[in-house]
Amino acid sequence: MNKSNTIIAFLMLVLTAHTHAQEINPSEVTKIMEKVANWQIDNFQGLYSGHDKPHHPLDWTNGALYVGMVKWAAMANNDKYYEWLKDIGQKHEWQLHSRKYHADDHTVGQLYIDLYRKYQDKAMIEPTKEQFNFIMYHPSQSSLHWNTPFHQDRWNWCDALFMSPPVWAKLYNVTGDKKYLDFMLTEFKATTDFLFDKKESLYYRDENYMGKLDNGTKIFWSRGNGWVFAGLVNVMNELDPQSKEYKYFLNIYKKMAAKLLKIQTPEGHWAMSLLGQKFYPTPETSGTAFNVYGLAWGINQGILDKNTYAPSVKKGWNTLISHVTPEGMLGYVQPIGAAPGKAWADKTEVYGTGAFLSAGTEVYKLYGGK
């Protein structure tokens, strides 16, 4: 065999091995989702990311877990996961967390409304309706500028767009009362006008990161933009695709999807600083999982071209599952923060599990799961 043929044969071998490694089987997706979900339930009070006590069950961290867990519950072949989630709501009398206006403390409302859809028990959503009615009739007058009084009573950090807007959209959907949608849209637009960089099609985490550079690049936090991207999907899932409101969110979603496609790392994850992958080579699974969720959803909805975007989903999903331990812990989840940082193979967080389970539901559909 001459030298050129040897090179061609070698390249074909590498390509074949790479393709095989990337193949996704829907039954394998469900197996690893179940393993991750079970590990998280078994270790719900565990401390795997440096904090000194377990998160409150109604904290935003767990709220994000529940967003993914309830999606998995709908796929699972028994009601174990629904029962676990329902027990949490019952123990806390279906209340949101402690801060009335703060978006983080609204997150658990997404779970309550999804459980209401299954069980049709109005008690599950009445406290959320009551609190959101109060907010609508006593809207915060705070500025979106950081370090102004009561500034987080509005959505002036990008994470908030995952936490609260989907609750408003779900409440609109289950009640048919458009006042919830109108209020949410007004606030979402205000936040987007403030934090969205039109040139980069990405969101600043908050005002503190505008105009600052990290190693010469603008600072766009991976998980922060993952919060937004997944939040857009969770909002659009509640809206009529022909409505003007849906089209507003879809426009942002498409811009972000196109950008995310361009900046995915060769390994399949997204760098903690989205434009600075050279300076942040460590994998990070929470932002990556949210992006995989959003991109797979777009393909499944016929919004994104499958030939263009499916390879990105494949790479992303395969890198995610490579960081799941044999026991079912998802590693390389960046600890709680607000900016690019560090992640470790033996560190996880409940919101990372929630993101992974959300991603799995759409990857499962994309590769033929019924």
Secondary structure as the mmCIF struct_conf table of DSSP 4:
data_model
#
loop_
_struct_conf.conf_type_id
_struct_conf.id
_struct_conf.beg_label_comp_id
_struct_conf.beg_label_asym_id
_struct_conf.beg_label_seq_id
_struct_conf.end_label_comp_id
_struct_conf.end_label_asym_id
_struct_conf.end_label_seq_id
HELX_RH_AL_P HELX_RH_AL_P1 LYS A 3 GLN A 22
HELX_RH_AL_P HELX_RH_AL_P2 PRO A 26 ASP A 42
TURN_TY1_P TURN_TY1_P1 ASN A 43 GLN A 45
BEND BEND1 SER A 49 GLY A 50
BEND BEND2 ASP A 52 LYS A 53
HELX_LH_PP_P HELX_LH_PP_P1 PRO A 54 HIS A 56
TURN_TY1_P TURN_TY1_P2 PRO A 57 LEU A 58
BEND BEND3 ASP A 59 ASP A 59
HELX_RH_AL_P HELX_RH_AL_P3 TRP A 60 MET A 75
BEND BEND4 ALA A 76 ASP A 79
HELX_RH_AL_P HELX_RH_AL_P4 LYS A 80 LYS A 91
TURN_TY1_P TURN_TY1_P3 HIS A 92 TRP A 94
BEND BEND5 SER A 98 SER A 98
BEND BEND6 LYS A 100 TYR A 101
HELX_RH_3T_P HELX_RH_3T_P1 ALA A 103 HIS A 106
TURN_TY1_P TURN_TY1_P4 THR A 107 VAL A 108
HELX_RH_AL_P HELX_RH_AL_P5 GLY A 109 TYR A 119
HELX_RH_3T_P HELX_RH_3T_P2 LYS A 122 MET A 124
TURN_TY1_P TURN_TY1_P5 ILE A 125 ILE A 125
HELX_RH_AL_P HELX_RH_AL_P6 GLU A 126 TYR A 137
BEND BEND7 HIS A 138 HIS A 138
BEND BEND8 LEU A 144 HIS A 145
TURN_TY1_P TURN_TY1_P6 TRP A 146 ASN A 147
BEND BEND9 THR A 148 THR A 148
TURN_TY1_P TURN_TY1_P7 PRO A 149 PHE A 150
HELX_RH_3T_P HELX_RH_3T_P3 HIS A 151 ASP A 153
BEND BEND10 ARG A 154 ARG A 154
BEND BEND11 TRP A 157 TRP A 157
TURN_TY1_P TURN_TY1_P8 CYS A 158 ASP A 159
HELX_RH_AL_P HELX_RH_AL_P7 ALA A 160 MET A 163
BEND BEND12 SER A 164 SER A 164
HELX_RH_AL_P HELX_RH_AL_P8 PRO A 165 THR A 175
HELX_RH_AL_P HELX_RH_AL_P9 LYS A 178 LEU A 195
STRN STRN1 PHE A 196 ASP A 197
TURN_TY1_P TURN_TY1_P9 LYS A 198 SER A 201
STRN STRN2 LEU A 202 TYR A 203
BEND BEND13 ARG A 205 ASP A 206
HELX_RH_3T_P HELX_RH_3T_P4 GLU A 207 TYR A 209
TURN_TY1_P TURN_TY1_P10 MET A 210 GLY A 211
STRN STRN3 LEU A 213 ASP A 214
TURN_TY1_P TURN_TY1_P11 ASN A 215 GLY A 216
STRN STRN4 THR A 217 LYS A 218
STRN STRN5 TRP A 221 TRP A 221
HELX_RH_AL_P HELX_RH_AL_P10 SER A 222 MET A 236
TURN_TY1_P TURN_TY1_P12 ASN A 237 GLU A 238
BEND BEND14 LEU A 239 LEU A 239
TURN_TY1_P TURN_TY1_P13 PRO A 241 GLN A 242
BEND BEND15 SER A 243 SER A 243
HELX_RH_AL_P HELX_RH_AL_P11 LYS A 244 ILE A 263
TURN_TY1_P TURN_TY1_P14 PRO A 266 GLU A 267
BEND BEND16 GLY A 268 HIS A 269
BEND BEND17 MET A 272 MET A 272
STRN STRN6 SER A 273 SER A 273
TURN_TY1_P TURN_TY1_P15 LEU A 274 LEU A 275
TURN_TY1_P TURN_TY1_P16 GLN A 277 PHE A 279
BEND BEND18 THR A 282 THR A 282
HELX_RH_AL_P HELX_RH_AL_P12 THR A 285 ASN A 300
TURN_TY1_P TURN_TY1_P17 GLN A 301 GLY A 302
BEND BEND19 ILE A 303 LEU A 304
HELX_RH_AL_P HELX_RH_AL_P13 LYS A 306 ILE A 321
TURN_TY1_P TURN_TY1_P18 SER A 322 HIS A 323
STRN STRN7 VAL A 324 VAL A 324
TURN_TY1_P TURN_TY1_P19 PRO A 326 GLU A 327
BEND BEND20 GLY A 328 GLY A 328
STRN STRN8 LEU A 330 LEU A 330
HELX_LH_PP_P HELX_LH_PP_P2 VAL A 333 PRO A 335
BEND BEND21 ILE A 336 ILE A 336
BEND BEND22 ALA A 338 PRO A 340
TURN_TY1_P TURN_TY1_P20 ALA A 345 ASP A 346
HELX_RH_AL_P HELX_RH_AL_P14 VAL A 350 LEU A 366
TURN_TY1_P TURN_TY1_P21 TYR A 367 GLY A 368
#
